[in-house]
């Protein structure tokens, strides 16, 4: 009888003239929540693929909510720093030069991250790395794609730079 409890609760709710909406009361039912961000991202990916195929390049695919990716694995081979991009255009490493640039770039970044971990805690090193990554991506997109940040974005980027400077110049955990 236990497995009918959810259906029974919905039946009582509907027979009493109420609908499945958020309301106060004594009815306990299963929630009908949909992952709207997932539905929206799938819709956006579909529209991009349909209306802008030339922007993706030949052979590229759009993936939504790509899971299961991690920056590194710990000593027990457990994934750390999981990645979950909303929409990702990929050619799945089918082009040699961009693939080599990615591999060499990530390898270099992780090498220098490990060097910094010798003198500062992981949290501080990762905060600096993430903050500077945001700043560098903003600079690169401004130069290459003419995506100039507005004043609130510039202010936020300034706060990130200020935070990195405060950590490095004044914090005892900054590793200097």
C-alpha positions as CSV (number, residue, x, y, z in Angstrom):
1,X,0.0,0.0,0.0
2,X,3.0,2.3,0.6
3,X,3.7,2.6,-3.1
4,X,0.3,4.2,-3.7
5,X,0.8,7.0,-1.2
6,X,2.0,9.6,-3.8
7,X,-0.9,8.8,-6.2
8,X,-3.4,8.9,-3.3
9,X,-2.1,12.3,-2.3
10,X,-2.5,13.6,-5.8
11,X,-6.0,12.1,-6.1
12,X,-7.1,13.8,-2.9
13,X,-5.7,17.1,-4.0
14,X,-7.4,17.0,-7.4
15,X,-10.8,15.6,-6.1
16,X,-10.9,18.5,-3.5
17,X,-10.9,21.0,-6.4
18,X,-7.3,22.2,-6.0
19,X,-4.6,22.2,-8.6
20,X,-0.9,21.3,-8.7
21,X,0.4,24.8,-7.8
22,X,2.3,26.1,-4.8
23,X,-0.1,26.8,-2.1
24,X,-0.4,26.6,1.7
25,X,-2.4,23.7,3.1
26,X,-2.3,20.2,4.5
27,X,-1.8,18.3,1.2
28,X,1.6,16.6,0.8
29,X,2.2,15.6,-2.8
30,X,5.1,14.9,-5.1
31,X,6.4,18.1,-6.6
32,X,6.2,18.6,-10.3
33,X,9.4,20.6,-11.0
34,X,11.0,20.6,-14.3
35,X,14.6,21.5,-14.9
36,X,13.7,24.7,-16.9
37,X,17.4,25.6,-17.3
38,X,18.0,22.3,-19.1
39,X,14.9,22.8,-21.3
40,X,16.0,26.3,-22.1
41,X,19.6,25.3,-22.9
42,X,18.4,22.5,-25.2
43,X,16.1,25.1,-27.0
44,X,18.9,27.6,-27.4
45,X,21.3,24.9,-28.7
46,X,18.7,23.8,-31.2
47,X,18.1,27.4,-32.4
48,X,21.9,28.1,-32.7
49,X,22.5,24.9,-34.6
50,X,19.5,25.6,-36.9
51,X,20.0,29.3,-37.5
52,X,23.8,29.8,-37.2
53,X,25.5,26.7,-38.6
54,X,28.3,28.8,-40.2
55,X,29.3,30.2,-36.8
56,X,29.9,26.7,-35.4
57,X,32.1,25.6,-38.2
58,X,32.0,22.4,-40.2
59,X,31.8,19.3,-38.1
60,X,31.1,21.1,-34.9
61,X,28.3,19.9,-32.6
62,X,26.5,21.6,-29.7
63,X,26.3,19.8,-26.4
64,X,24.2,20.9,-23.5
65,X,24.9,20.3,-19.8
66,X,28.0,18.3,-20.5
67,X,28.7,16.4,-17.3
68,X,31.3,14.0,-16.2
69,X,34.3,16.2,-16.9
70,X,36.8,17.1,-14.3
71,X,39.9,19.2,-14.2
72,X,41.9,16.7,-12.3
73,X,41.6,13.5,-10.3
74,X,42.8,13.2,-6.7
75,X,45.2,10.5,-5.4
76,X,42.3,8.0,-5.2
77,X,41.4,8.7,-8.8
78,X,38.2,10.6,-7.7
79,X,37.3,13.5,-10.0
80,X,37.9,17.0,-8.5
81,X,36.7,20.4,-9.8
82,X,33.8,19.0,-11.9
83,X,32.9,21.0,-15.0
84,X,29.4,21.4,-16.1
85,X,29.2,23.9,-19.0
86,X,25.7,25.0,-20.1
87,X,26.3,24.8,-23.9
88,X,29.5,23.7,-25.5
89,X,30.5,23.7,-29.2
90,X,32.9,20.9,-29.9
91,X,34.6,19.2,-32.7
92,X,35.8,16.5,-30.3
93,X,39.5,17.0,-30.9
94,X,39.2,16.3,-34.6
95,X,41.6,19.1,-35.7
96,X,45.3,18.6,-34.8
97,X,46.5,22.1,-34.2
98,X,43.7,23.4,-32.0
99,X,43.8,20.1,-30.1
100,X,47.6,20.5,-29.5
101,X,47.1,24.1,-28.4
102,X,44.5,22.9,-25.9
103,X,46.6,20.1,-24.5
104,X,49.8,22.2,-24.2
105,X,47.8,25.1,-22.7
106,X,46.1,23.0,-20.1
107,X,49.4,21.2,-19.3
108,X,51.2,24.4,-18.9
109,X,48.5,25.9,-16.7
110,X,48.4,22.8,-14.4
111,X,52.2,22.8,-14.2
112,X,52.3,26.4,-13.0
113,X,49.3,25.7,-10.6
114,X,51.3,22.8,-9.0
115,X,54.3,25.2,-8.6
116,X,52.1,27.7,-6.8
117,X,50.7,25.0,-4.5
118,X,54.2,24.5,-3.0
119,X,53.9,27.9,-1.4
120,X,50.2,28.6,-0.9
121,X,47.0,26.8,0.1
122,X,44.8,25.2,-2.5
123,X,41.9,27.5,-1.9
124,X,43.9,30.7,-2.3
125,X,45.7,29.3,-5.4
126,X,42.5,28.2,-7.0
127,X,40.8,31.5,-6.2
128,X,43.6,33.5,-7.8
129,X,43.7,31.1,-10.8
130,X,39.9,31.3,-11.4
131,X,39.9,35.1,-10.9
132,X,42.7,35.7,-13.3
133,X,41.2,33.3,-15.8
134,X,38.0,35.4,-15.8
135,X,40.1,38.6,-16.3
136,X,42.2,37.0,-19.1
137,X,39.1,35.6,-20.9
138,X,37.5,39.1,-20.8
139,X,40.6,40.7,-22.3
140,X,41.0,38.0,-25.0
141,X,37.3,38.3,-26.0
142,X,37.5,42.1,-26.0
143,X,40.5,42.0,-28.3
144,X,39.6,39.1,-30.6
145,X,35.8,39.3,-30.8
146,X,35.3,43.0,-29.9
147,X,33.1,42.0,-27.0
148,X,33.8,45.1,-24.9
149,X,32.5,44.7,-21.3
150,X,30.1,47.4,-20.0
151,X,30.9,49.5,-16.9
152,X,29.4,47.1,-14.3
153,X,31.4,44.2,-15.9
154,X,34.5,46.4,-15.8
155,X,33.8,47.2,-12.1
156,X,33.5,43.5,-11.3
157,X,36.7,42.7,-13.2
158,X,38.4,45.5,-11.2
159,X,37.1,43.9,-8.0
160,X,38.6,40.5,-9.0
161,X,42.0,42.2,-9.8
162,X,41.8,44.0,-6.4
163,X,41.0,40.8,-4.6
164,X,44.0,39.1,-6.2
165,X,46.2,42.0,-5.3
166,X,45.0,42.0,-1.6
167,X,45.6,38.3,-1.3
168,X,49.1,38.6,-2.8
169,X,50.2,41.8,-1.0
170,X,48.6,41.6,2.4
171,X,47.3,38.1,3.2
172,X,49.4,35.8,5.3
173,X,48.0,32.9,3.4
174,X,49.0,34.4,0.0
175,X,52.3,32.4,0.1
176,X,54.9,35.2,0.0
